[in-house]
Amino acid sequence: MAELNFVERIGLEVLRRRIDREDSRIHKWSHLELAEIQRIERRTKTVAAFAGATSGALLGFAEIWLGEGALDVTGATPWREKLPYWLIYVTLTVLVSGVEVLFLYGYVLRAVARISSLAGLSLSAREVEQLVARGLSRAALEIPNPRQPIHGIDPYARVARWKLVSYAILYRIKVSATGFVLRVLLRRILSRAALRVFIPLVAIPVFAIWNALIARWVMREVRIRVAGPLVVQQLGERVAADRANLDEESRQLIVEAVGETILRGEDAHPNYALLLARLFEDLAIAPESVRIDWDASRAALGKLHPQAQNLLLTVLTVAAILNSRLKRAQRDMLADAFNVCGRPFSFQAVMTLRREFISGQGLSEKQLRRLAL
């Protein structure tokens, strides 16, 4: 496991202080637990929006205090005369934004710890708990997943480098650029002085809405990562129970098919790392023996006996829904695998299975039966 960076270490320390349970007590979430988790998520989004509105208001009033033309990038005033005002404004922006970010990160980490505790997770020093903890801290701190192989499988192997660079740039262009562009457009459109005076305050709704959207994304990702260990545990129990009925070729095929799903997901999601670690252990497969070739796996899939096909399709379905979102390439692969095995494929059942997983209900037997698994 890669070494943690400074920010991750801080996040992990905060989470561990609030979750001191030694052993995980993973379980299906009760209606009361799910309602409490939803309440925490709503409150977090509200607090994030309020923090954004406060930050936007402070910066807006600072712009009004500096004067209407001091920061006007569309005016005729020379930049040399505007420079002192911009230095003041940038300094205030850094201070206000810094306080806002620190407050939000602290609040979100506490919310993540509470949700994790309700789900029965432990963040001990053991490798599995360490992996879960790292994934949660990254989600809370808005740190993207590490671009590194998972047990020898590189999710980004087929992603063009320009896409990776584009994702990195877009990830960093946030509300500052949005607010700046909106200010320029409004100054062009609103020519009347009585209306122009309100332009600096446009940051209030922009920052509030953006913070709420980011908080919504973060809390949903946290939910996926908190609910993941239960699904992996239940799937592992299924695999372990059927292992005696699988030959070496079938076991190898299951892992390689999962590897293909991960490649199509194009993301080193921590749930994938949990799933692969469990499969390697339960199926007694060495990571270095995995050779991913879907065309070859697809041909072999049709020759498996029905019981092995059922297990492989179940594992593939779980692998597809464990990511932050089910990608079209993964959906196509699932449909293809079901077709090869002569089973009807219901995308609606897959999405319902995903919704129940995200709601902390684990693997829904009802939806698995709808998929003929």
Secondary structure, DSSP 8 states (H G I E B T S, - for coil): -----HHHHHHHHHHHHH---SS-------HHHHHHHHHHHHHHHHHHHHHHHHHHHHHHHHHHHH-TTTT-TTSSS-HHHHHHHHHHHHHHHHHHHHHHHHHHHHHHHHHHHHHHHHHT----SSHHHHHHHHHHHHHHTT-----S-BTTB-TTTTS-HHHHHHHHHHHH--HHHHHHHHHHHHHHH--SHHHHTTGGGGHHHHHHHHHHHHHHHHHHHHHHHHHHHHHHHHHHHHHHHHGGG--HHHHHHHHHHHHHHHHHHTS--HHHHHHHHHHHHHHT--GGG----HHHHHHHHTTS-HHHHHHHHHHHHHHHHSSSS--HHHHHHHHHHHHHTT----HHHHHHHHHHHHTT--S-HHHHHHTT-
